[in-house]
Every structure is written in C-alpha cells, then in structure tokens.
Amino acid sequence: MTNIKKGSIKMIYELNKKNYPKAEKLFTKLKTNAAIESIFNNKNEARLFVDNPENPKSIFILNSWAYYYLAGESENNYFNSSLVEFLENEFFPECVKTNNNTGFAFYPDTDEWCKKIEELFSNLNLSKSGKTYFNFEEKRFNKNWRV
C-alpha cells in the first residue's frame, strides 16, 4: 500500500490488489459497470486510491484506459483536496511528460460526485458527455476466444 502525503499527514492511500474488496462496496450505480467489475475481478489493470485502507469511505480509480472513477462519500474534503493535489502536481504532469493518457474521462458513481468533479476541477476545461456505448459486431467476434 502506498500513501500519498501532504507534509506528514496521510491523506490518500493506494491499495494493493489484495485489499480491493474493501473498496468495492463504495460503488452503487456503477457496481455493474463492466470496467468496474473487471477491475475488482482482477481482469483489468487499475490503481485504486482510498481515504482509509481499512475502512474506505471514498475511492478514486485510474484504469488502464484513462477512465477515472469516483465513488463513496463525495464530501470527503481531506480526500478530495489530496486527490486534486496528486492529480495536478504528480499524475497529470507525468502523463504530459510521457505523452501517455493525456485525454481522460471521469465517471462519477453518483450525481453528487458529478457536481463535486465540476467543483474540484473547475480550472480544467471539462466537458460533459453522455454514456459510452459499445457495438457488438458478431462478424468480428472470435467465437473460439477461450481456446
């Protein structure tokens, strides 16, 4: 478990995979989202950040596709300010430097998180979009994919 610090105060923690189940319960609307399920079933790489590794109340997920998920308590001020600090001062600059995932999408679990994202990242030129849809093309599907 890695902790992100502000001074000597631990504000957010990066979870090890063995501790992922402690955070899964924080999702409500997105709990059946394929990407979220794949993360908690260890089928998709991601980094999970929480406010408390033993009893998380808020969670932020960075997945390998540059989709960012927020769930749990949206009014967790220490977590929120630490998250903004981490993203703006460490993560985003590293993405720009390496030209890796310079575009991203936030997926809030609740309407409260949607409003909070707008507030926390008001300095970024965020735009809202609707849902992401995927089309299944049977002719491109490898029916023997499990072999």
C-alpha positions as CSV (number, residue, x, y, z in Angstrom):
1,M,0.0,0.0,0.0
2,T,1.4,3.4,-1.0
3,N,0.3,6.5,0.7
4,I,0.2,10.0,-0.8
5,K,1.3,12.5,1.7
6,K,0.9,16.2,2.3
7,G,3.6,17.1,4.8
8,S,3.5,14.2,7.3
9,I,-0.3,13.7,7.2
10,K,-1.5,10.7,5.2
11,M,-4.4,11.8,3.0
12,I,-5.0,9.1,0.4
13,Y,-3.7,5.6,0.1
14,E,-3.1,3.4,-3.0
15,L,-4.5,0.0,-2.3
16,N,-2.8,-3.3,-3.0
17,K,-4.9,-5.8,-5.1
18,K,-5.5,-8.0,-2.0
19,N,-7.3,-5.0,-0.4
20,Y,-9.6,-4.2,-3.4
21,P,-12.6,-6.0,-1.9
22,K,-12.7,-3.5,0.9
23,A,-13.5,-0.7,-1.6
24,E,-15.9,-2.5,-3.9
25,K,-18.9,-1.7,-1.7
26,L,-18.5,2.0,-2.3
27,F,-19.9,1.7,-5.8
28,T,-23.7,1.9,-6.2
29,K,-24.8,3.0,-9.7
30,L,-21.6,1.8,-11.4
31,K,-21.3,-1.5,-9.5
32,T,-22.4,-3.5,-12.5
33,N,-20.3,-1.4,-15.0
34,A,-18.2,-3.8,-17.0
35,A,-15.0,-1.8,-16.4
36,I,-15.6,-1.7,-12.6
37,E,-16.4,-5.4,-12.5
38,S,-13.2,-6.2,-14.4
39,I,-11.1,-4.2,-12.0
40,F,-12.5,-5.9,-8.9
41,N,-12.2,-9.3,-10.6
42,N,-8.5,-8.6,-11.5
43,K,-9.2,-8.7,-15.2
44,N,-8.2,-5.0,-15.9
45,E,-5.2,-3.1,-14.5
46,A,-6.0,-0.1,-12.4
47,R,-4.8,1.9,-9.5
48,L,-7.2,2.4,-6.6
49,F,-6.9,5.3,-4.1
50,V,-8.9,5.5,-0.9
51,D,-9.1,7.7,2.1
52,N,-8.7,4.9,4.6
53,P,-7.2,1.5,3.6
54,E,-9.0,-0.4,6.4
55,N,-12.4,1.2,6.1
56,P,-12.6,3.3,2.9
57,K,-15.3,5.9,2.5
58,S,-14.2,7.4,-0.8
59,I,-12.4,5.9,-3.8
60,F,-10.7,7.1,-6.9
61,I,-9.8,4.6,-9.6
62,L,-7.4,5.1,-12.5
63,N,-7.8,2.3,-15.0
64,S,-5.5,1.4,-17.9
65,W,-7.8,3.1,-20.4
66,A,-7.6,6.6,-18.8
67,Y,-11.1,6.3,-17.3
68,Y,-11.3,7.7,-13.8
69,Y,-14.0,6.6,-11.4
70,L,-15.1,8.2,-8.2
71,A,-17.4,6.7,-5.6
72,G,-18.3,6.8,-2.0
73,E,-18.5,10.0,0.0
74,S,-18.2,13.0,-2.3
75,E,-17.9,15.5,0.6
76,N,-14.7,13.9,2.0
77,N,-12.6,17.2,2.0
78,Y,-9.2,15.7,3.0
79,F,-9.5,13.0,0.4
80,N,-10.7,15.4,-2.3
81,S,-8.0,18.0,-1.7
82,S,-5.3,15.4,-1.6
83,L,-6.7,13.8,-4.8
84,V,-6.6,17.1,-6.7
85,E,-3.1,17.8,-5.4
86,F,-1.9,14.3,-6.5
87,L,-3.5,14.6,-10.0
88,E,-2.5,18.2,-10.7
89,N,1.0,18.1,-9.3
90,E,2.1,14.5,-10.0
91,F,-0.1,12.4,-12.2
92,F,-1.2,14.9,-15.0
93,P,2.3,16.3,-15.4
94,E,3.8,12.8,-15.7
95,C,1.2,12.0,-18.4
96,V,2.1,15.1,-20.4
97,K,5.8,14.4,-20.0
98,T,5.5,10.8,-21.2
99,N,2.7,11.6,-23.7
100,N,0.6,8.9,-22.0
101,N,-3.1,9.2,-21.4
102,T,-3.3,13.0,-22.0
103,G,-7.0,12.6,-22.6
104,F,-9.2,11.2,-19.8
105,A,-12.8,10.7,-18.7
106,F,-14.2,11.0,-15.3
107,Y,-17.1,8.6,-14.4
108,P,-18.8,9.6,-11.2
109,D,-20.8,6.9,-9.4
110,T,-23.5,9.4,-8.2
111,D,-24.9,12.8,-9.1
112,E,-23.2,14.2,-6.0
113,W,-19.8,13.1,-7.4
114,C,-20.7,14.7,-10.8
115,K,-21.2,18.1,-9.1
116,K,-18.1,17.6,-7.0
117,I,-15.9,16.9,-10.1
118,E,-17.1,20.1,-11.6
119,E,-16.1,22.0,-8.4
120,L,-12.8,20.3,-7.8
121,F,-11.6,20.6,-11.4
122,S,-13.1,23.9,-12.3
123,N,-9.7,25.0,-13.6
124,L,-9.7,22.2,-16.2
125,N,-11.8,22.8,-19.3
126,L,-14.1,19.8,-18.7
127,S,-16.9,18.9,-20.9
128,K,-19.8,16.6,-20.2
129,S,-20.8,13.8,-22.4
130,G,-23.4,11.1,-22.2
131,K,-22.8,7.4,-21.8
132,T,-20.3,5.4,-23.6
133,Y,-21.8,2.8,-25.9
134,F,-20.2,-0.2,-27.5
135,N,-21.5,-2.0,-30.5
136,F,-21.2,-5.7,-30.8
137,E,-20.1,-6.8,-34.3
138,E,-20.7,-10.6,-34.5
139,K,-18.7,-11.0,-37.7
140,R,-15.6,-9.7,-35.9
141,F,-16.2,-11.8,-32.8
142,N,-13.7,-14.7,-32.3
143,K,-16.1,-17.5,-31.2
144,N,-13.1,-19.5,-30.0
145,W,-11.6,-16.8,-27.8
146,R,-11.4,-19.1,-24.8
147,V,-9.3,-21.7,-26.6
